Amino acid sequence: QKKRVIARDLNNLLRMWRDIKKRAETQPAPSLIFKEQDLGLRTLRDYFTAEIDEVLVDDKETWSEIKDFMKIISPRHQRRVRLYRESKPIFSEHGIEKQIEQIYSNTVPLRTGGSIVIDSTEALIAIDVNSGKSKRGKDLESTAYKTNLEAAREVAKQLRLRDMGGLVVIDFIDMKDPKHERAVTKQLREEFKRDKAKINASHVSKFGLLELSRQRLRPSIESKSYQICEYCQGRGMVRSVGATSVSFLRQIWVGASKENIERVTGALPSTVANYLLNKKRAELAELEKRYGVSIEIQGNPDLPPWGGNLEFIERAETKET
């Protein structure tokens, strides 16, 4: 199967190269001799295999281009390309919209009642298999085995759909029977045969973990569709109002304790300013009394949670007369 795919790709590239050379020799300069194929043709080129029974296209012009392209790369499968003529949007008709939304969710439900949770970090991709409602079965070993088998199929599918590469660690539900562990590993490797990326997978360890590495073919769906949150900087959490307020209180303390400081002014996020002026009012009053300074705090609703600025104003020097 892989040899046929390689041979097909080689023939396609050679044909493309011959066309480029021919245009370069015959076209007057300057001329465009090569242009990357559009999305429809690239999708067909990268993902079409003999196992695909039907390719539906809802645009007549694109359908015609794909038919012509199929004549070149796989003539015997040309009839599998069909024009979608229904009035209902093609993605809605075949439930694609729901699958697209699922790609952007870190939780993927399983038919057994369990789920897999996918979390990407700087170092690796962690996938946790949860049994969920499927725990209700009397035979926990059998339930874990069935859930893990389904999870193995779904993990392989999600890695392909999301274009996720690098080190992946899967935390399967604990199984006591070694035969079940081997069967889950076998199921996962069978599913990986459908993936064009190179994958190296280990066995399920005694801790229920399976490590694998997947070749990065292109940037992941997540990296192309999302940007780092300006509030949490990608951590998924921001410092609490209380912790932020105490941090500013310490800064005020340090600044007010310096010599020749007369006044402290601060423009802080509204929630932080309210916290300081209400719950830390006694501490602010104590600092004013101890160091002989005036502390003025104002809230600004436009500031982000980590924002804010403190200004320490020195006493004006009096000239001797």
VENMO-V15038 format. One record per residue. N is the residue number from 1. SS is DSSP state (H for helix, E for strand, L for the rest). OMEGA is omega as a letter, one per 40 degrees, with the letter a starting at -180 (none if undefined). NEAR is the number of other ideal C-beta (glycine too) atoms within 12 Angstrom. Layout:
{{N;SS;OMEGA;NEAR} {N;SS;OMEGA;NEAR}}
This chain:
{{1;L;a;13} {2;H;i;14} {3;H;i;9} {4;H;i;14} {5;H;i;23} {6;H;i;13} {7;H;i;15} {8;H;i;25} {9;H;i;21} {10;H;i;15} {11;H;i;18} {12;H;i;25} {13;H;i;17} {14;H;i;15} {15;H;i;18} {16;H;a;24} {17;H;i;16} {18;H;i;16} {19;H;i;19} {20;H;i;19} {21;H;a;15} {22;H;i;15} {23;H;a;18} {24;H;a;17} {25;H;a;13} {26;H;a;12} {27;L;i;15} {28;L;i;10} {29;L;e;10} {30;L;i;7} {31;L;i;14} {32;L;a;12} {33;L;i;19} {34;L;i;16} {35;L;i;13} {36;L;a;10} {37;L;a;21} {38;L;a;16} {39;H;a;16} {40;H;a;28} {41;H;i;30} {42;H;i;18} {43;H;i;19} {44;H;a;32} {45;H;a;27} {46;H;a;21} {47;H;a;21} {48;L;i;29} {49;L;a;24} {50;L;a;15} {51;L;a;13} {52;L;a;18} {53;L;a;13} {54;L;i;15} {55;E;a;29} {56;E;a;25} {57;E;a;27} {58;L;i;24} {59;L;a;17} {60;H;a;15} {61;H;i;15} {62;H;i;26} {63;H;i;25} {64;H;i;18} {65;H;a;25} {66;H;i;35} {67;H;i;27} {68;H;i;19} {69;H;i;30} {70;H;i;29} {71;H;a;17} {72;H;a;24} {73;H;a;32} {74;L;a;28} {75;H;a;16} {76;H;i;11} {77;H;a;25} {78;H;a;21} {79;H;i;15} {80;H;i;22} {81;E;a;31} {82;E;i;22} {83;E;i;21} {84;L;a;23} {85;L;a;14} {86;L;a;14} {87;L;i;9} {88;L;i;14} {89;L;a;14} {90;H;a;22} {91;H;i;17} {92;H;a;16} {93;H;a;16} {94;L;i;17} {95;L;a;14} {96;H;a;19} {97;H;a;16} {98;H;i;16} {99;H;i;20} {100;H;i;17} {101;H;a;15} {102;H;i;24} {103;H;a;27} {104;L;i;21} {105;L;i;21} {106;L;i;24} {107;E;i;22} {108;E;a;32} {109;E;i;23} {110;L;a;31} {111;L;a;17} {112;L;a;29} {113;L;i;19} {114;L;i;32} {115;E;i;29} {116;E;i;38} {117;E;a;25} {118;E;i;36} {119;E;i;22} {120;E;i;28} {121;L;i;19} {122;L;a;12} {123;L;a;11} {124;L;i;22} {125;E;a;33} {126;E;i;25} {127;E;a;40} {128;E;i;28} {129;E;i;42} {130;E;a;28} {131;L;i;31} {132;H;a;26} {133;H;a;16} {134;H;i;29} {135;H;a;19} {136;H;i;14} {137;L;a;20} {138;L;a;9} {139;L;a;17} {140;H;i;20} {141;H;i;21} {142;H;i;21} {143;H;i;28} {144;H;a;33} {145;H;a;34} {146;H;i;31} {147;H;i;39} {148;H;i;43} {149;H;i;34} {150;H;i;34} {151;H;i;44} {152;H;i;38} {153;H;a;29} {154;H;i;35} {155;H;i;45} {156;H;i;35} {157;H;a;26} {158;H;i;38} {159;H;i;40} {160;H;a;29} {161;H;a;26} {162;H;a;39} {163;L;a;28} {164;L;a;39} {165;L;a;29} {166;E;a;28} {167;E;a;26} {168;E;i;39} {169;E;a;30} {170;E;i;39} {171;E;i;28} {172;L;i;39} {173;L;a;40} {174;L;i;24} {175;L;a;33} {176;L;a;17} {177;L;i;18} {178;H;i;16} {179;H;i;14} {180;H;i;29} {181;H;i;31} {182;H;a;20} {183;H;i;23} {184;H;i;38} {185;H;i;32} {186;H;i;22} {187;H;a;28} {188;H;a;39} {189;H;i;25} {190;H;i;18} {191;H;a;26} {192;H;i;29} {193;L;i;21} {194;L;a;24} {195;L;i;31} {196;L;i;25} {197;L;i;27} {198;L;a;16} {199;E;i;31} {200;E;a;19} {201;E;i;32} {202;L;i;20} {203;L;i;23} {204;L;a;38} {205;L;i;18} {206;L;i;13} {207;L;i;17} {208;L;a;26} {209;E;i;27} {210;E;a;40} {211;E;i;27} {212;E;i;34} {213;E;a;22} {214;E;a;34} {215;L;i;21} {216;L;i;20} {217;L;a;21} {218;L;i;18} {219;L;a;15} {220;L;i;27} {221;H;a;25} {222;H;a;25} {223;H;a;18} {224;H;a;14} {225;H;a;14} {226;L;i;16} {227;L;a;11} {228;L;a;13} {229;L;a;15} {230;L;a;13} {231;L;a;18} {232;L;a;14} {233;L;i;15} {234;L;a;17} {235;L;a;15} {236;L;i;13} {237;L;i;13} {238;L;a;21} {239;L;a;23} {240;L;i;15} {241;H;a;26} {242;H;a;18} {243;H;i;18} {244;H;a;29} {245;H;i;34} {246;H;i;20} {247;H;i;24} {248;H;i;39} {249;H;i;34} {250;H;i;19} {251;H;i;27} {252;H;a;38} {253;H;a;26} {254;H;a;17} {255;H;a;28} {256;H;a;34} {257;L;i;18} {258;L;a;18} {259;L;i;13} {260;L;i;17} {261;E;a;27} {262;E;a;23} {263;E;i;24} {264;E;i;35} {265;E;a;23} {266;E;i;33} {267;E;a;22} {268;E;i;39} {269;E;a;30} {270;H;a;24} {271;H;i;29} {272;H;i;41} {273;H;i;34} {274;H;i;22} {275;H;a;29} {276;H;a;38} {277;H;a;25} {278;H;a;18} {279;H;a;18} {280;L;a;29} {281;H;a;19} {282;H;i;14} {283;H;i;25} {284;H;i;30} {285;H;i;16} {286;H;i;17} {287;H;i;28} {288;H;a;23} {289;H;a;14} {290;H;a;16} {291;H;i;26} {292;L;a;17} {293;L;i;29} {294;E;a;22} {295;E;a;38} {296;E;a;23} {297;E;i;36} {298;E;i;23} {299;E;i;25} {300;E;a;20} {301;L;a;16} {302;L;a;12} {303;L;i;22} {304;L;a;21} {305;L;a;30} {306;L;a;25} {307;L;i;25} {308;L;a;33} {309;E;i;21} {310;E;i;30} {311;E;a;22} {312;E;a;27} {313;E;a;20} {314;E;i;16} {315;L;i;16} {316;L;a;9} {317;L;i;8} {318;L;a;6} {319;L;i;5} {320;L;i;4} {321;L;none;3}}
